[in-house]
Amino acid sequence: MAVADQDLIAALRTGDRSALARAVTLVESRRPGDRARLTTLLGGLNGQPSGLRIGITGIPGAGKSTLVDALGMALLDRGHRVAVLAVDPSSPRSGGSILADKTRMTRLATDPRAFVRPTAAGGTLGGVALRTREALLLCEAAGFDRVLVETVGAGQNELDVERVTDLTVLLLVAGTGDELQGIKRGIMEAADVVVLNKTDSAPPAQVQAAVNDLTLALRLLPPREGGRPPVLRCSALSGDGIDRLADALEDLGARATASGILAQRRRAQAVHWLHAGLGQALLEEALQDQRLAAALPEMEQAVAQMGLDPLVAVDRLMALLRTGGAPPP
């Protein structure tokens, strides 16, 4: 291990936020030379983390960033160290990202007890970034025992947050029809807690009706390992209901730990990311094959001109990799 990497790990273990920021930058790097450093860095993180990982998901405009700010402050007041990984959407055309979520976390972003890191999704689907899991591990190594992951806000298929966190909070808004999503599959099935936000801006009768609809709808879904999710209400802007949400999460985390559910989830997550990482590594390895690289432009042109089905093209390229010969006509 290089001396610089040893120093980085040592500084990281002291809780140095600057070292954590550098380590996360290394994790997010896509430079080929940084892959070996990343492997070394992760290999040096020994020990089992004892913190709680909480995912915050929901549609755009539900108030996720404001909720993370309020919830994070509540957790800090309880003696925890809080890290936030906020995933922002990337442009599919330019690849750029504004990374604006941090600007709505005005208290957490300036509190020395917290660490807030915005990250571009980079075209990754599922609501989290490519290296969110690794960045989360670094936060825990730096002593942050409560890590909040705010997703992009993609909708019902935003399921990868469940594969990196222990608990998933689904944020909805009363009066927008979101409560009807309870009868659908997808992210609702992954929720450990359902929260109606912005309740101070909706009539009380409308909020109560939304709570009733969601509670009823959740009964139609298969229960989670820890039971059916509670439906809470809050206003992240005023702070109303935030302490109750923090209480619920702490209680759920404690019960999941005691029952073994949390350990079971983390084991399943580790296997998932093994397969995901293997798939990504195999793809990168295949794209470096000279035979495939030579045949790919012709295949792309044939597919673009509608003369060849993409699935057929994939089968031909795979046959090329397996046999080492020219792809069949």
Residue pairs with C-beta under 8 A, 6 or more apart in sequence:
1 40
1 44
2 37
2 40
5 37
5 40
5 41
5 44
6 44
8 19
8 22
8 23
8 26
8 41
9 41
9 44
9 45
11 18
11 19
12 19
12 20
12 23
12 138
12 141
12 142
13 141
13 142
13 143
15 81
15 142
15 143
16 142
17 112
17 115
17 142
19 142
20 83
20 115
20 138
20 139
20 142
21 115
21 117
23 41
23 138
24 117
24 119
24 135
24 138
26 34
26 37
26 38
26 41
27 38
27 41
27 131
27 134
27 135
27 138
28 119
28 129
28 130
28 131
28 135
29 38
38 134
41 138
42 134
42 137
45 137
45 138
45 141
49 137
49 140
49 141
50 145
51 140
51 144
51 145
51 146
51 147
52 145
52 146
52 147
52 166
52 167
52 249
52 250
52 253
53 136
53 147
53 149
53 164
53 165
53 166
53 167
54 71
54 146
54 147
54 148
54 149
54 165
54 166
54 167
54 168
54 169
54 249
55 148
55 149
55 151
55 161
55 162
55 164
55 165
55 167
55 168
55 169
56 64
56 67
56 68
56 71
56 148
56 149
56 150
56 151
56 169
56 171
57 64
57 127
57 150
57 151
57 153
57 158
57 161
57 168
57 169
57 170
57 171
57 187
58 64
58 151
58 153
58 170
58 171
58 172
58 197
59 153
59 155
59 171
59 172
59 173
59 178
60 153
61 153
61 173
62 153
62 171
62 172
62 173
62 178
62 197
62 198
63 171
63 173
63 197
63 198
63 236
63 237
64 101
64 150
64 151
64 153
64 171
65 86
65 101
65 104
65 105
65 150
66 104
66 236
66 237
67 171
67 195
67 197
67 234
67 236
67 242
68 84
68 86
68 101
68 105
68 108
68 148
68 150
69 104
69 105
69 106
69 107
69 108
69 236
70 236
70 237
70 239
70 242
71 148
71 236
71 242
71 245
71 246
71 249
72 82
72 84
72 105
72 107
72 108
72 114
72 146
72 148
73 107
73 108
73 111
74 242
74 243
74 245
74 246
75 82
75 146
75 246
76 82
76 108
76 111
76 113
76 114
78 246
78 250
80 145
80 146
81 113
81 114
81 143
81 144
81 145
81 146
82 108
82 113
82 114
82 115
82 144
82 146
82 147
82 148
83 114
83 115
83 116
83 117
83 139
83 142
83 144
83 146
83 147
83 148
84 105
84 108
84 114
84 115
84 116
84 117
84 147
84 148
84 149
84 150
85 117
85 119
85 129
85 132
85 135
85 136
85 139
85 147
85 148
85 149
85 150
86 99
86 101
86 102
86 105
86 116
86 117
86 118
86 119
86 150
87 118
87 119
87 120
87 121
87 127
87 128
87 129
87 132
87 149
87 150
87 151
87 152
88 97
88 98
88 99
88 100
88 101
88 118
88 119
88 120
88 121
88 152
89 97
89 120
89 121
89 152
89 153
90 96
90 97
90 120
90 121
90 122
90 123
91 97
92 123
95 122
95 123
96 120
97 120
97 121
97 122
99 118
99 119
99 120
100 118
101 118
101 150
102 109
102 116
102 118
103 109
105 116
108 114
108 116
109 116
115 139
115 142
115 144
117 135
119 129
119 131
119 132
119 135
120 129
121 127
121 128
121 129
121 152
122 129
122 130
124 130
124 160
125 154
125 157
125 160
126 154
126 157
126 158
126 159
126 160
126 161
126 163
127 151
127 152
127 153
127 154
127 158
127 159
127 160
127 161
128 149
128 151
128 152
128 160
128 161
128 164
129 135
132 149
132 160
132 164
133 163
133 164
133 269
133 273
136 147
136 149
136 164
136 165
139 147
140 147
147 165
149 161
149 164
149 165
151 158
151 161
152 158
155 186
155 187
156 181
156 184
156 185
156 186
156 187
156 188
157 186
157 187
158 187
159 186
159 187
159 190
161 168
161 190
162 168
162 190
163 269
163 272
163 273
164 269
166 253
166 256
166 262
166 265
166 266
167 192
167 193
167 249
167 252
167 253
167 256
168 187
168 190
168 191
168 192
168 193
169 191
169 192
169 193
169 194
169 195
169 245
169 249
170 187
170 188
170 190
170 191
170 193
170 194
170 195
170 229
171 195
171 197
172 178
172 179
172 181
172 194
172 195
172 196
172 197
172 210
172 214
173 196
173 197
173 198
173 202
174 196
174 198
174 199
174 202
174 206
174 207
174 209
174 210
174 211
174 233
175 202
175 206
175 207
175 210
178 210
179 209
179 210
179 213
179 214
179 217
180 213
180 217
181 188
182 188
182 194
182 213
182 214
182 216
182 217
182 218
182 220
182 221
183 217
183 220
185 221
188 194
188 217
188 218
188 221
189 221
189 222
189 224
191 224
191 229
192 224
192 226
192 229
192 252
193 229
193 230
193 232
193 245
193 248
193 249
193 252
194 214
194 218
194 229
194 230
194 231
194 232
195 231
195 232
195 233
195 234
195 245
196 207
196 210
196 211
196 214
196 231
196 232
196 233
196 234
197 234
197 235
197 236
198 235
198 236
198 237
199 207
199 233
199 234
199 235
199 240
199 241
200 235
200 237
200 238
200 240
201 235
202 210
207 233
211 231
211 233
214 231
215 231
218 228
218 229
218 231
219 228
221 228
225 256
225 261
225 264
225 265
226 252
226 255
226 256
226 259
226 261
230 248
232 241
232 244
232 245
232 248
233 241
234 240
234 241
234 242
234 244
234 245
235 241
236 242
253 262
255 261
256 262
256 265
257 263
286 292
286 321
287 293
289 321
291 320
291 321
291 324
292 317
292 320
292 321
295 317
295 320
295 326
295 327
296 317
299 308
299 313
299 316
299 317
299 327
302 308
302 313
303 309
303 310
303 313
316 327
316 328
317 327
319 327
319 328
320 326
320 327
